[in-house]
Amino acid sequence: MAEGLAASLRLGGYGVDWFKIGSHASAALVVETYDAVVLDLNLPDADGLTLLKQWRQQGVRTPVLILSARDEIDDRVRGLDLGADDYLVKPFDVNELEARLRVLIRRMQGGRVNNVLEVGPLRLHIDARRAELGEDELALTTKEFALMQMLAIKAGQVQPKEQLISRLSDFEQDMSANALDILIHRLRKKLEGSTLVIRTLRGFGYLLEHKP
């Protein structure tokens, strides 16, 4: 199930790290920045609620969605009281899980209340993974869409190169600096003729800028 879920999320444009062991997940949270965590409660080395409690005590503020077969009200209440942001009971629909993740991520990335992100003539339909530039459809690959979304969420602000690489990578397939440069080049070509530009700030990173 975890392999299938990870594959589905990757197809949706997410970078996904999957850990079978709770201690490995805890170690990853120390060295990586994540937009959200999907946490099963029945882990080989620990109870998921115990892990969640430890994370919150350590100051980890990453949104956590508990995914569990435990469907008793007491289990849900305890999970939410310990710091979970959402609770989904198995069996579940992948589309619902992705929708719930989008809500959690939106809260962390500016609190948008809908699934459309707009910067000048650019519109990103987050749920449908569809992009428009002016009146035209903008064809973007999965990675291009993910990168464009990261830049658009903080339009006008510099996005550190290392952070973009980290968020576009996962533990199974790392992204190189060269691969990021190629993605940036492709996006620039697709934005040509519009009022949007992707600027490079040497030594800092990239920013998406709207110049009316």
N, C-alpha and C positions, 0 to 999 in steps of 0.2 A: 504494500500500500504506500509506504514512504517513497519508494522508487517511482511509482506512478504519479504521486502527488508532486514530487520534485520535477519530474519530466514535464508535467502539465504547467507548472509555474514557470519553468524555463521557456516553454513555448509562448507563454504570456509576456515574456520580456524581463522576467526577474532573474537576478543572480541568486542562486540557491546553494547553500551549504547544508548538507544533511549529516547529522551525527547520531549514531546508534546509542552511544554512551553519553549519559548526562554530564559526566566530568569533562568530556571532550567539548561539549557545547559551552560549558562554563569557561573553559580555557579560551575558546574562540571569542567569546563576548569580551574578554579582556583585551584582545589584540585587534579585533575587527569592529567596525561600525555597521550595525544592521538597522534596516527600516522597521523590521518586525520579526518576531519569533513565533513559530507554531510549535507548541509544546504538548507532547503526549505525556500522560501521567504514569503509565506503566513502563518504566525504563528498566533495563537489566541491572543497573548499579544503584538506582535511587528512585524514590518516589518523586514524581514531577512537582508536586506541591511543595515538597521540601526544597527542591532546587529553586523554585520560584521565590520562596521565602528568602533563601540565601541571596539570590540576585538582588532583590529589593533592599535587603539590609546592606548590601555592598554598594548601593547607589545606582544600580543598573536601571535606567529609565526606558529602555527599549520596549515598545508595545508588545504584549504577549497575548496570543490567542491560544487558549487551551483546547486541545482536540482529544476527546476521550470517550470511552464507552460508558463511563460512570455518568448515569443520567439522573441520579437522585438530586433533589433540590438542595440538600445539605452539602453535597459535593460541589455544586455550582456556586452556592453562597460562599463556601470556604475558599474556593479558587479566586473568586472576585475579591473577597476580603483580604486575601494574601497579596493582591496586586495585579491579578490578571485583568486585561482590558476587555476580553471577550471570552465566551465559552461556547464551543460547538460540540454537539454530541454525535458520535458515530451510530449508525451509518450517516454519511453526509453527502451532499452534492458539491462537487468541486467548484461549480460556478458560484454557489453561495459562499464557500470558503474564500474564494478570490474576491468576491464583493466585500466581505467583512474585512479582509486584509486591506483593500483599497481605502475603506473608511478609516482604519487605524493609521495608515500611512498618511492620508490627507491631514489628519489631526496633527501629526508630527511635522508636516511640511507646509504649514501655513493655514490649516483649517478651512480649506475650500469646502463649500457646501454642495458642490455638484461635481460631475465627472468630466467637465470641459475646462481645459486650461487654455487661456488666451493670452497671447503676447503680440500686440499689433495685429497684423493680418494672419498670424498663425493661430490655429485652433487644434488642440490635441484632445481627442475623445478618449479618455483614459480607459474606460471600461471596454470600448470596442477596439482599442489599439489602432485608431484611425486618425490621420492627420490631414488638415486642409490648410492651404496657403491662399488667402484671398478666396476666390470662388472655385478654385481648383483643388482636386484631390492631390495630396502630397505623398508619393510612394516612399515608404520608409521600411527598411528591414527591421527585424526585432531589436537588434542592437542599436540601430540608428534611432529608433523610436525611444528606447530606454535612455539614450544619451540626450536626445532632444528634450525629453521630459525633465531630466535632471537640470539642464541648462535653463529651461523655461520656468521651472518652479522658483528659481532665484535669479530671474532675468535682471540684468544690470549689476549683479554681484559676481565677483570672481569665484570660480569653482576650482579649487586646487586640483592639479593634475593627478596627484597621488590618490586623492579621494575619489575622483571619477574612475580611475583604474580599479580601485578596490571595489567600488559598487557595481562595476560592469563585470567583475570577475567572480568566480566561485572556486572552491577548493579543488574542483575537478578540472577546471579549465581556466587558467589564469589569462588575463589580458595583458599584453605588453604595451609599453609606452608607444612603440611604433604602430601597433594596431589602433590605439586611441587616436594617434595623429591621422591615420588613414580615415577613420570614422569622421573626425572633424573636417577633413578635406571634402569628404562626400557630402556632409551636411552643408558646407559652404557653397558647394556647387548647386545644391538643390534650392538654396535660398537666394541665389543670384537673381538680380532684377527686383528684389523685394526691398522693404525698408528694414529688414533684419540682417544683422551681421554678427558673426562669431569672432570676437577679438581674442588675440593671444597676448597675454601679459607675461613677458619673459621672466622666468623664475617664480611665477605665481600660478598661472593656470589659464583658464578660458572663461569668457563671459558672453552671454547672449545679450545683444543690445538692439533696441528699437530706435531707429532714426527716422521720424516722420518727414 
